[in-house]
Amino acid sequence: MSKSKYAIDRRQGRNGIDSCGACGSSIALVHPTPDHPAMPWRCRTCDALYLAAPQKRLGTTFQGGVRQAFYMDVIERAALAAPNQQPELSSEDLLQLQQCTRSAVTRTGESRSQLRYPVVTPVSVLPLAADFRIAGPLTTAHTIDVSCGGLGLSISNPTSAAYFAVEFLIESISMPAVILRPVRREGGGQEFTVAGEFVCRIQY
C-alpha cells in the first residue's frame, strides 16, 4: 500500500489520519486530545465531515486534502432545539457539570476511579467512526451521571460508534461540546446505556 502524500511525521506516530475513511483520498488530520481540541473539517474529495485536529507543520496548520468546516455544517439548528420540558437542574448540578467537563480540556486521571454524580440533562449525540469521521445522524439522549473523567448516557437506539460528539442542551449556561469514548455499553431497545470517558472538547 502506497504511503499517503500527507503522511504525518514520526513524532505524531499512530495518531495520524492520513486517508479518508469514506473515499480513501489522502488527508492530513490527527486524533484530537485535551491539548489539541477537535475542530470540524471536510474532505475536499467527497465532503465527508470530521471532528479532528489539524496537522501542524513548521508551527502552522497544514490543510492537506481537507478544508475547514463550520458548526452548522455539522449540526442542524433544528436538531439542537432543547426539549420543551427539561429536567430542572439545581445550581449544584450545574456547577458539577461545569467542573467535571473541564477534564475534557485537561485530563485529570483515570475516569473509572472518579466519583460519579447523578445528573440528568438532555444532550445531543453524534456518532463518530474510529477516524473521527461523522458516522451517523444526530440523536438526542440524556445524561445519567457525570464525573471528572466522563459521562453516563441513556440513548434511545443501540450504537457501536467508536466515539460520540456530545453537546449539552442547557439554555441557562454555556457548556463545552465534548468528544466521548465509550468504555462500556449495556442493554438494548429503549434501555441502552453508555459509559464513556472524555477525549477532548470540540472547538467550533
Residue, then its C-alpha position, 0 to 999 in steps of 0.5 A: m500500500s502506497k504511503s499517503k502524500y500527507a503522511i504525518d511525521r514520526r513524532q505524531g506516530r499512530n495518531g495520524i489520519d492520513s486517508c479518508g475513511a469514506c473515499g480513501s483520498s489522502i488527508a492530513l488530520v490527527h486524533p484530537t486530545p485535551d491539548h489539541p481540541a477537535m475542530p470540524w473539517r471536510c474532505r475536499t474529495c467527497d465532503a465527508l465531515y470530521l471532528a479532528a485536529p489539524q496537522k501542524r507543520l513548521g508551527t502552522t496548520f497544514q490543510g492537506g486534502v481537507r478544508q475547514a468546516f463550520y458548526m452548522d455544517v455539522i449540526e442542524r439548528a433544528a436538531l439542537a432545539a432543547p426539549n420543551q420540558q427539561p429536567e430542572l437542574s439545581s445550581e449544584d448540578l450545574l456547577q458539577l457539570q461545569q467542573c467535571t467537563r473541564s477534564a475534557v480540556t485537561r485530563t485529570g486521571e483515570s475516569r473509572s476511579q472518579l466519583r460519579y454524580p447523578v445528573v440528568t440533562p438532555v444532550s445531543v449525540l453524534p456518532l463518530a467512526a474510529d477516524f473521527r469521521i461523522a458516522g451517523p445522524l444526530t440523536t438526542a439522549h440524556t445524561i445519567d451521571v457525570s464525573c471528572g473523567g466522563l459521562g453516563l448516557s441513556i440513548s434511545n437506539p443501540t450504537s457501536a460508534a467508536y466515539f460520540a460528539v456530545e453537546f449539552l442542551i442547557e439554555s441557562i449556561s454555556m457548556p463545552a461540546v465534548i468528544l466521548r469514548p465509550v468504555r462500556r455499553e449495556g442493554g438494548g431497545q429503549e434501555f441502552t446505556v453508555a459509559g464513556e470517558f472524555v477525549c477532548r472538547i470540540q472547538y467550533 
